[in-house]
């Protein structure tokens, strides 16, 4: 008997949903304004409320808001963020900014709407009403939303908002504001103590969200993030990892480090203190070696552009390379460097500095340290 009643209830629910969708279809055809549609929404719970049931009344309001979102978002169609922005404006007009902020949190938490869509709505709302940023970020944090999901939501919404609007400088400024919000969220996420967000997480995020060469590409975004408090070390490691997998981004990365006046010794550590897998097939090994030597040449050019020869001469360069690669590989690299156009004199000077410092036998203890 119980199963029959349950089946009947489901059938009635399906009929009700079908009737609501038919009504929505008619309203769309008549071209009602969104604010008019909001007032006409059929509310299933309204008949069961008592005067003092404030929580239930809130859910009735939320149900009306959900219905308006469903009215705009035609099932099985692509989400139109612009149209959703109009809906949010109507909801704020009807219920106020604070209540809509709470509603959007409830919407994603309760699963009454597609979770990805609900998160995007919060992102759109942050753009439209910047004073809600702090509250929405804290809601995401309480719900353990991963920083990579937050990044993709914010950047997608920012890209939508900026499409065809304003000067390139204005667009860049808006995107940088978005990146700063993301960095704030990531710091809060890590500071919570229950979660970890490593450099590999960040690297995979920016690899997924290329390209490298455009003004708003991954390298440009990461270079900007270096200026956000607490982000420099994490970003530098991420940039060094990107160079290893995307050698064509090397020049852009070095340009960013040059603007930050990063010391060549630190640049060398980031570029070369990365494990190189020697047990790879020959083809991959050759690519790795070419990438390695390309980085080596570019590092020397970095020295020249930064004009730090007065504080770090060829002997210091040789010392830094030996400290990372050992004397045998350093000698091989310097000899190879001679064959590179315009680098003959530099290579000879480096070989001379290497010979004067490391040609004589070294104590075993110091030799082990250099080859480490």
Secondary structure, 3 states (H helix, E strand, C coil): CHHHHHHHHHHHHHHHHHHHHHHHHHHHHHCCCHHHHHHHCCCCCHHHCCCCCHHHHHHHHHHHHHHHHHHHCCCCCCCCHHHHHHHHHHHHHHHCHHHHHHHHHHHHHHCCCCHHHHHHHHHHHHHHCHHHHHHHHHHHHHCCCCHHHHHHHHHHHHHHHHCCCCCHHHHHHHHHHHHHHHHHHHHHHHHCCCCCCCHHHHHHHHHHCCCCCCCCCHHHHHHHHCCCCCCHHHHHHHHHHHHHHCHHHHHHHHHHHHHCCCCHHHHHHHHHCCCCCCCCCHHHHHHHHHHHHHHHHHHHHHHHHHCCCCCCCHHHHHHHHHHHHCHHHHHHHHHHHCCCCCCHHHHHHHHHHHHHHHCCCCCHHHHHHHHC
